[in-house]
Amino acid sequence: MRIRPLPHHPSRRAVLAGLIALPLAAVGPAWADDLEEVADLKPGDYTWHPERSPTGPVAIVVSIPEQLVYVYRNGIRIGVSTCSTGKEGHDTPTGVFTILQKDRDHHSSLYDDASMPNTERLTWSGVALHAGGLPGYPSSHGCVHLPLKFSSLLFGITTIGTPVIIAGSHDEPVDVAHSGLVLANVAAEQADAAEAAAEPHGTDAAPSEQAVSIIVSSADKRILVLVNGETVASGPVTIDFPDKPFGSYTYVLGRDGGATGDLRWHAIGFDRDPSEAADAAGTLFRIHTDPSVTKVIQSMMKPGNVLVTTDEPLHPDATGKDFVVMNTATS
């Protein structure tokens, strides 16, 4: 489904620049047929194809250069929308965030009680996804503005803990075929029990929902495990080929082939060195950590878990309640 509410006449140069550079093999058959319509999107337009992947964890990518938002469910692209990010002096921060709070009828406490429908908070300092103005260029005070209808559709499929990557560029998700670090020796019944206890995606999540995020830094050679933004486990990691950079990857745990399939990571690379080949599986398999940390992770395995690898240090501004695990503007 392609939606175009009103005619607009901006340049498509920023949109086309990113799509032309994307190889067709990376796009995959599930969305190859909508490349042309995505390239033709104008401010306020979006595409929405939830039938491509009816269930599974959601991941969102905001491309600042393209002024586009990509939505993936269980590793399959189901939507693309135009957006407007922060204007000069109010730049939208880049990095990896998780949705902290949801409010369909939010009003700003900073900007004259302005209406911000379908707000999905990314930081407690005020950055969020929400419906707003879409002039065709960055114009917000730091939030990510979306078309009203698209923001409502997106609100309906996300939950607390859904990852939001705000970046300059990104790769389409790839399946990591084997379990790697986190799934080693985890019993199927453990994963099933953890999933059964979790709030399903597609509902307005309660604050008590358990959002599990795992961060591995090659700079610090450490791993952190966070539940709802609080560190519950940490420890050193050993990295194979330590002189080789990780690159920036966000792995989202989903199921292979539907609700009853095997657990599998879907990896999204972002802001990587374009001269280096993508190696999401190889990056994951290079990581080794203390069995006590692995045990904690295994006890909480469920679709929707997020694992991030970064070459940046885990400084105080990079972890915690806002879960900004890497801010590329400071690198």
C-alpha positions in Angstrom: 0.0 0.0 0.0 1.3 3.4 -1.0 -0.2 6.5 0.6 0.1 10.0 -0.9 -2.1 12.4 1.0 -1.4 15.6 -0.8 0.7 16.7 -3.9 4.1 18.1 -3.1 7.0 19.1 -5.3 10.4 18.8 -3.5 13.6 17.4 -4.9 14.0 13.6 -4.7 17.8 13.8 -4.8 18.4 12.8 -1.2 16.0 9.8 -1.5 17.5 8.5 -4.7 21.1 8.9 -3.6 20.7 6.2 -1.0 18.6 3.9 -3.0 20.8 4.0 -6.1 23.8 3.0 -4.0 21.9 -0.1 -2.6 22.6 -3.3 -4.5 19.6 -5.2 -5.6 20.9 -8.4 -4.0 20.9 -6.7 -0.7 17.3 -5.6 -1.1 15.8 -9.1 -1.5 12.6 -10.3 -3.1 10.3 -9.2 -0.3 10.7 -5.5 -1.1 12.5 -5.3 -4.5 9.2 -4.4 -6.2 8.7 -1.3 -4.2 12.1 0.4 -4.8 10.6 2.6 -7.5 7.7 3.8 -5.3 10.0 4.5 -2.4 12.3 6.6 -4.6 9.2 8.6 -5.7 8.0 9.4 -2.2 7.3 13.0 -1.5 6.8 14.7 2.0 3.9 13.1 3.7 4.0 9.9 1.6 4.7 6.4 2.9 4.5 2.7 1.9 2.9 0.1 4.3 2.9 -3.6 3.6 2.4 -5.4 7.0 1.3 -8.6 5.2 4.9 -9.2 4.2 5.7 -10.2 7.7 2.6 -10.3 9.9 4.3 -11.1 13.2 7.7 -10.8 14.9 9.8 -8.1 16.6 10.1 -4.7 15.0 13.2 -2.6 14.2 13.1 1.0 13.0 15.8 2.8 11.0 15.8 6.6 10.6 18.1 7.7 7.8 18.9 11.4 8.3 20.5 12.0 4.9 17.5 10.4 3.1 14.9 11.8 5.5 13.3 8.4 5.4 12.2 5.9 8.1 12.4 2.2 7.4 10.4 -0.3 9.4 11.3 -4.0 9.6 9.4 -6.8 11.2 11.2 -10.1 11.8 13.9 -8.9 9.4 11.5 -8.0 6.6 10.8 -4.5 5.4 7.1 -3.7 5.8 7.1 0.1 5.5 9.0 3.2 4.5 8.0 6.8 5.3 9.2 10.3 4.7 10.2 12.1 7.9 11.7 15.4 9.1 14.5 15.3 11.6 16.2 18.1 13.6 17.2 21.4 12.0 20.5 23.1 12.5 21.1 23.8 16.1 18.5 21.2 17.1 20.2 18.1 15.5 18.5 14.7 16.0 21.1 12.6 17.9 22.5 9.6 16.1 23.0 6.1 17.5 20.9 3.2 18.8 17.9 3.9 21.1 15.0 1.9 22.4 11.4 3.1 22.8 11.1 4.1 26.4 7.5 5.3 26.6 4.4 5.5 24.4 1.6 8.1 24.4 -1.0 8.4 21.7 -2.2 11.9 22.8 1.0 13.5 24.0 1.5 17.3 24.4 4.9 19.0 24.7 6.1 20.2 28.0 8.7 22.4 26.2 6.9 23.9 23.2 3.6 25.6 24.3 1.7 22.4 25.0 2.0 21.5 21.2 0.1 18.4 20.2 2.5 15.4 19.4 0.2 12.6 18.3 1.5 9.0 18.6 4.6 9.9 20.6 7.2 7.2 21.1 9.9 8.5 23.4 13.5 7.7 22.7 15.2 9.8 25.4 14.0 11.3 28.6 15.5 14.6 27.5 12.8 15.0 24.8 13.7 13.1 21.6 10.8 11.1 20.2 9.0 9.7 17.1 5.7 11.5 16.6 3.4 13.0 14.0 4.5 16.5 12.9 5.4 18.9 10.1 6.9 17.5 6.9 8.3 20.2 4.7 10.8 17.9 2.9 13.9 18.9 4.9 15.1 18.7 8.5 12.9 21.1 10.5 12.1 19.7 13.9 13.6 20.6 17.3 15.3 17.2 17.5 12.4 14.8 17.2 11.6 12.6 14.2 8.4 13.9 12.6 6.2 11.4 10.7 3.0 11.5 8.7 0.0 11.3 11.0 -1.5 8.1 9.6 1.9 6.4 9.4 2.7 7.4 13.0 -0.5 5.7 14.1 0.3 2.5 12.2 3.8 2.4 13.6 2.5 3.0 17.1 0.3 0.0 16.8 3.2 -2.5 16.1 5.9 -1.3 18.4 6.4 -1.8 22.1 8.7 -0.7 24.9 12.2 -1.8 24.0 11.7 -1.7 20.2 15.1 -0.6 18.8 15.4 2.7 16.8 18.6 3.2 14.8 19.2 6.9 13.8 22.0 6.9 11.4 23.5 8.3 8.2 23.3 5.0 6.3 22.3 1.4 6.9 22.3 -2.1 5.4 19.1 -4.1 4.8 18.7 -6.8 7.6 20.5 -10.1 7.1 19.8 -13.4 8.9 22.6 -14.7 11.1 22.2 -18.4 10.5 23.7 -19.7 13.7 23.2 -18.9 17.3 26.6 -17.4 18.1 27.5 -16.1 21.5 24.1 -15.6 23.1 22.2 -18.7 21.9 24.9 -21.2 22.6 23.4 -24.2 24.4 20.1 -22.4 25.2 17.3 -24.9 25.6 14.2 -24.4 23.5 12.0 -24.6 26.5 13.9 -21.8 28.2 13.3 -19.5 25.2 9.6 -20.5 25.0 9.0 -19.8 28.7 10.7 -16.4 28.5 8.6 -15.5 25.4 5.4 -16.6 27.0 6.0 -14.3 29.9 6.6 -11.3 27.7 4.1 -8.7 26.5 3.4 -9.4 22.8 4.3 -6.8 20.1 1.5 -4.8 18.8 0.0 -3.7 22.1 0.6 -0.6 24.2 3.3 -1.9 26.4 3.1 -1.6 30.2 6.0 0.1 31.9 6.9 -3.2 33.6 7.6 -5.0 30.3 11.0 -6.5 30.3 13.1 -4.9 27.5 16.4 -6.8 27.2 19.3 -5.0 25.5 22.9 -6.3 25.2 25.9 -4.1 24.3 29.4 -5.2 23.4 32.2 -2.7 23.0 35.4 -3.7 21.2 37.1 -0.6 22.6 36.4 -1.5 26.2 36.3 -5.3 25.6 33.2 -5.4 27.8 29.6 -6.6 27.6 26.6 -5.0 29.4 23.2 -6.6 29.8 20.4 -4.1 30.5 16.8 -4.8 31.4 14.6 -1.7 31.1 17.7 0.4 31.0 19.2 -1.0 34.2 22.5 -3.0 34.1 21.8 -6.5 35.4 25.1 -8.1 34.3 28.4 -7.1 32.9 31.9 -8.6 32.3 34.9 -8.7 30.1 34.9 -10.1 26.6 37.5 -11.8 24.5 37.4 -10.9 20.8 38.9 -13.0 18.1 41.0 -10.9 15.7 41.1 -8.0 18.1 42.7 -5.6 15.5 39.8 -5.9 13.2 37.0 -3.4 13.9 33.5 -4.7 14.7 31.6 -2.1 12.7 28.2 -1.0 14.0 25.6 -3.7 14.1 22.2 -4.0 15.8 20.9 -7.6 16.1 17.3 -8.2 16.8 16.2 -11.6 17.9 13.3 -13.1 15.9 12.0 -16.4 14.8 12.9 -18.2 11.5 9.8 -19.0 9.5 7.0 -17.8 11.8 5.9 -17.9 15.4 7.1 -21.4 16.0 10.4 -21.3 14.2 13.9 -21.3 15.7 15.3 -18.2 17.3 17.6 -16.3 15.0 19.3 -12.9 14.9 18.5 -10.4 12.2 21.4 -8.0 11.9 21.3 -4.4 10.6 24.6 -2.7 9.9 24.8 1.1 10.0 27.3 3.9 9.6 29.9 1.3 8.6 33.1 2.0 6.6 31.7 1.5 3.1 35.0 0.1 1.9 34.7 -2.9 4.3 32.5 -5.9 3.4 29.6 -6.5 5.8 30.2 -9.4 8.1 27.4 -9.5 10.7 27.7 -13.2 11.4 31.5 -13.0 11.7 31.3 -10.1 14.1 28.9 -12.0 16.4 31.0 -15.2 16.4 34.2 -13.3 17.4 32.8 -12.5 20.8 33.4 -14.7 23.9 32.4 -13.8 27.4 32.2 -15.1 30.9 29.8 -18.1 31.4 28.1 -16.2 34.2 27.1 -13.4 31.8 26.0 -15.8 29.1 23.8 -17.6 31.7 22.0 -14.4 32.6 21.4 -13.7 28.9 20.2 -17.2 28.2 17.6 -17.0 31.0 16.0 -14.0 29.3 16.0 -15.0 25.6 12.9 -14.0 23.7 12.0 -12.4 20.4 12.6 -8.7 20.5 15.9 -8.9 22.4 18.5 -6.4 21.1 22.2 -6.9 20.8 24.5 -4.0 19.7 28.1 -4.2 18.7 30.2 -1.0 18.6 33.8 0.1 18.4 33.0 3.0 20.6 33.8 3.1 24.4 30.9 2.5 26.8 31.1 5.9 28.3 28.5 7.1 30.8 26.5 9.0 28.1 26.3 5.9 26.0 24.3 3.6 28.2 21.6 3.6 30.8 18.0 4.9 30.9 18.2 6.5 27.4 20.0 3.5 26.0 22.1 5.6 23.6 24.6 2.9 22.9 26.6 4.7 20.3 26.5 8.3 19.3 28.2 8.6 15.9 28.3 12.4 16.2 31.0 12.0 18.9 33.1 9.4 17.1 
